[in-house]
Each structure stands twice: as structure tokens, then as C-alpha cells.
Amino acid sequence: MLLKGISCCWFLLALVNLSTAQITDTTAVRFINTPYDEHNLYVNYDCNVVAVSRAFHPDNIGGKSDKGDVWLAEKQSNGKFGMPQKIKSWNNKNWNGVIGLMPDNKTMLLHGHYQNPKSQGISVSKKVGNFWSEPKDIKIPYFVNKSDNQTASLSINGKVLVFSIESYGTVGGEDLYVSFFKNGNWTEPKNLGNVVNTKYQEMAPFLAPDNKTLYFASNGHAGFGSFDIYASQRLDESWRNWSQPENLGPFVNTSAREMSIVYNHEREVVNFISTKDSDGYGDLKYMSLAPTFEDDFEIVAVPTETNVTEIVANPDTTATAMVVVDSSAAPVEPIKTVDYSRNIKFVNAVNRNTVDVGFSFESADQKGTFNSENGMFEFSSQYLNYVKIKVDAKGFFMYEQKFDSLDLAELKELVCYLDPIEVGKTVRLEHVLFARGSTDLLEESFEDLNAVIHLLKNNPTMEIELAGHTDNLGNPHVNMKLSRERAESIKSYLVKNGVKKKRIVEKGYGGTKPIASNKNEETRKLNRRVEFTVLKFNQ
């Protein structure tokens, strides 16, 4: 990473050799993350304000179809963060997002216009006591955004805004632009040039405190997945002359989508948004680069006194947790017995209440076992790579989490956040795939489909809509027909395996309901998907 004159390659080399650097599922991650889509992350430089936009959350102003409301958490007088709150004055049925705090820590810049939504620009809200005022529109000269996406970063001195928009002179999808605060007004946006910008999409910029180092997400530079995070150094005062962007490497970037990085060099901590292991939705990830870093975001979302003996009351809602052990890795130190008899918790992901379920564990490999009498995992193999835990309970979607085996051995508390089944909730079947241009299911599809079968059998009152979607390429009538026939193919498989036909409605939407831009293949492929929506469910 580039900061205080350190080159990106040198920093990443140091990071690779820093054994304590790891992405961890801390309480910071737990209290921000939900089963819905977290994106547009903001953390102020003092690390006492955290804000995200949440899409499709049932408590959003526009309900489950709302593409984003702002939720904000602030550090309390006791040094702990309060739970994220939806800021009423900042949210409406449009997409809402935070840009950042001005240096007075009482003035917040927000995306879009509130008083005149048909115009474009940014807005400002003032904190009065414990409340934020209604946002006031700020017009930026020649500000035009042709894209549905808009992200930005405010400099630490409050005088520089770096935007991601599609505007005058844009090379591809969204480009990065800069605007300056001069004489009480913001200047016309200026394109950062074609070293940073590509013919694809550059988004989610973060300007470091030195005002020279820029982090951003792109699908136009060589990377690991759909969007990776890069760093570039500003070389002069023109704001168009930049060093070649460098990928932050596998410690941050994956085959999924990484965006919205916030790097605090003083605390040596990185936060960013990733869709890895999150059903295609964004979650906050956390990386500590310091061996003795004290977690600034600590919050206990689940009562620590809850223990396993209090979670076995209701035999009608038994949860079966499968422990899948992969032993394909090189030798590691033997893993000691882990006592979970007092710290396994099943928690409703929406309201964070403890879910009372009975449970049992099965092992898919004799090298890893769970003793239901004493609540202990025992791993005796010296060749473990990872452990996957699946929790399946009536009334909830299946919970799945993958641990590095050593991380699991060091884990002090295992909290399984169960997403309750609700009418209107949509689930993407990411691994249900078809042969190109046909309705023939590929082999890797059956694990997800068998999970749907189990879900429906385990919840006999549940009825669903199976939906097939395509991108917008080709003949729309052909796309509509293909998407419908693929949904019918999936329904046929489910019915053949014991699900009643009347519980499934199949539909094809073609390319009429995109969830990402169709302008390039990296984002267009996200629109080619299969998903189901809960139509009916009674406990």
C-alpha cells in the first residue's frame, strides 16, 4: 500500500511476512454485517464514526426493494460503539450514502440531492445535539452523473473530493474525478486521467491523509476477480499524473468483489467491503496489521452468559450442524481439542436474539469429530486445511461458515447467525450453472439444489418462486424463453426429488431485472443468475 512515501510493492512484501496480519471476523464485523447488502463504507479518521449503506433491508425506507439507506454507529462515552442506527433525515426511497465528515466533525457530506432530487450534486447535514439536520442541496458546477452508481472520498482537510461518476470525458463506465473546495464552493469535477481510469469501471475511491495516495476499486486493471482494490500515487499538482496502479494482492483481493477500502495507518487497520462468502452481498472485512492492535469496534451483540445448556430446549426445531473437514493441505501442527460446551450460540441474524434450538453435529471426515456429550470438537489430524460448519434449523436458511483449521482451534466463541425465512426474501443460487445456451444443469449445481430440496422439506409450509435471469445481450425474446426454461429445468429436478409441484412457481425474466451494469463482462455475468423468492411461509 502506498502511504507516507512507502511504495506499494514494498508494503505488500512486508505484509506477506507479517504473520499477525489476518482478516478476522471480529465483533466489529458482526455488528455491522447483516444478511443484507452492506456497501459504501465510511470510517472517519478518528475511528469513532462508522457508516454503511444497506440495500434490501426490510427496515429501509423503501423496504426490501430499497437499494440503500444509511446506517450509522458512533462511539459512546464508555469507549464502545452503539448499534448502527438508521438516520431518519438522511434516508428516503432513493439510494442514500455518506461521503464523509468535514473537519469540524459536525458537518456530513452526503450523496445526491434531497430538496430537488431531479438535480445532481451532493448534500450537507449538520449535527445539532444528538440529531442530524435535514440535508441541504449543494450544486457542483457541471456535475453530471449518467450512472446509477456514485461513490466519493473526502480528504482529511475537507478541501478535496474524489468522485466516481460517469460524466463529461468518461473513458468507460465510471471514472474517477476530483473537485476542490475554494471560496466556499466546490469546483467543476476534473477527470483524473487514463493512467488510473480505464474503459471499464473505477469506483469507491479512498484518499489517504497525505492527499497523494489514492485507493480505489476497478474491474479494468489486471486483478483476481470482478473488482479488486488498487493503490496509486499522485505525482504532481495536476491531479492527472499518477503512478501505475498496483493491486493490493491476495491479502485483500479475492475472486469476489472488493470495494470501499478505508486504511488507517496510525492504528494499522484496514476495513473494506467484500462479497466473498456472503451470497453475493457485501460484508465488512477487517484486517489488523499490528500484533497488539486493540479492537476499536468491540461490541457484544450476543449476551456472553448464554451457553449451550440454554439452547437445547425445543426438539421441534432441531438444528443439524455438519462439520466438513478438508485434509488436503501440507502438514501443520496438531490441533488441540476445542471446548465449545459453553460458547456455541445460535442467533437470529435480524434481531440478534438467541434462537432456542436443539442441535447435533456430524462429521464428514473421521479426522474431525464433535462430542455432543461434552461439547468438544476434536481434530487429531496433522494435515487439516479448513473446517466448514453448516447449521440447518427449521424456520431459518442454512448457515455456513468456513474456518482455517488453526483459526478454529484458537476461536474462543462460535456465534452462528441464522437468517430467518421470511416472505419476500430472495436467495441467489450462485453455484447453479447451466451449459452455455442450454437448460442442461452442470454437475456443480446439484449441491445447491439439494440444499434447496432439504430446505423445502424441512419447512413444509414454504412456497417459492424460482426465477431465471440473463444479461441484456442477444434477442430479448430468446433470453426470456431461455430464462424461463432454465427455471422449469430446476423445478423439474426439485419435483423429481420429492418436492410437491404446487409449492414452486417458475418464472423467466430474461434481462429485465439486472442487479449490475451490463456495460462489461465482469459485471454483466452477475446478471446471469438463478434465485428463489419466498412466496409463502408459516411457522
C-alpha positions, 0 to 999 in steps of 0.5 A: 500500500502506498502511504507516507512515501512507502511504495506499494510493492514494498508494503505488500512484501512486508505484509506477506511476512507479517504473520499477525496480519489476518482478516478476522471476523471480529465483533466489529464485523458482526455488528455491522454485517447483516444478511443484507447488502452492506456497501459504501463504507465510511470510517472517519479518521478518528475511528469513532464514526462508522457508516454503511449503506444497506440495500434490501433491508426490510427496515429501509425506507423503501423496504426490501426493494430499497437499494440503500439507506444509511446506517450509522454507529458512533462511539459512546462515552464508555469507549464502545460503539452503539448499534448502527442506527438508521438516520431518519433525515438522511434516508428516503426511497432513493439510494442514500450514502455518506461521503464523509465528515468535514473537519469540524466533525459536525458537518456530513457530506452526503450523496445526491440531492434531497430538496430537488432530487431531479438535480445532481450534486451532493448534500450537507447535514449538520449535527445539532445535539444528538440529531442530524439536520435535514440535508441541504442541496449543494450544486457542483458546477457541471456535475453530471452523473449518467450512472446509477452508481456514485461513490466519493472520498473526502480528504482529511482537510475537507478541501478535496473530493474524489468522485466516481461518476460517469460524466463529461470525458468518461473513458468507460463506465465510471471514472474517477474525478476530483473537485476542490473546495475554494471560496466556499464552493466546490469546483467543476469535477476534473477527470483524473486521467487514463493512467488510473481510469480505464474503459471499464469501471473505477469506483469507491475511491479512498484518499489517504491523509497525505492527499497523494495516495489514492485507493480505489476499486476497478474491474479494468486493471489486471486483478483476481476477480470482478473488482479488486482494490488498487493503490496509486500515487499522485505525482504532481499538482495536476491531479492527472499524473499518477503512478501505475496502479498496483493491486493490493494482492491476495491479502485483500483481493479475492475472486469476489468483489472488493470495494470501499477500502478505508486504511488507517495507518496510525492504528494499522487497520484496514476495513473494506467491503467484500462479497466473498462468502456472503451470497453475493452481498457485501460484508465488512472485512477487517484486517489488523496489521499490528500484533497488539492492535486493540479492537476499536469496534468491540461490541457484544451483540450476543449476551456472553452468559448464554451457553449451550445448556440454554439452547437445547430446549425445543426438539421441534426445531432441531438444528443439524450442524455438519462439520466438513473437514478438508485434509488436503493441505501440507502438514501443520501442527496438531490441533488441540481439542476445542471446548465449545460446551459453553460458547456455541450460540445460535442467533437470529441474524435480524434481531440478534436474539438467541434462537432456542434450538436443539442441535447435533453435529456430524462429521464428514471426515473421521479426522474431525469429530464433535462430542455432543456429550461434552461439547468438544470438537476434536481434530487429531489430524496433522494435515487439516486445511479448513473446517466448514460448519453448516447449521440447518434449523427449521424456520431459518436458511442454512448457515455456513461458515468456513474456518482455517483449521488453526483459526478454529482451534484458537476461536474462543466463541462460535456465534452462528447467525441464522437468517430467518425465512421470511416472505419476500426474501430472495436467495441467489443460487450462485453455484447453479450453472447451466451449459452455455445456451442450454437448460442442461444443469452442470454437475456443480449445481446439484449441491445447491439444489439439494440444499434447496430440496432439504430446505423445502422439506424441512419447512413444509409450509414454504412456497417459492418462486424460482426465477431465471435471469440473463444479461441484456445481450442477444434477442430479448425474446430468446433470453426470456424463453431461455430464462424461463426454461432454465427455471422449469429445468430446476423445478423439474429436478426439485419435483423429481426429488420429492418436492410437491409441484404446487409449492414452486412457481417458475418464472423467466425474466430474461434481462429485465431485472439486472442487479449490475451494469451490463456495460462489461463482462465482469459485471454483466455475468452477475446478471446471469443468475438463478434465485428463489423468492419466498412466496409463502411461509408459516411457522 
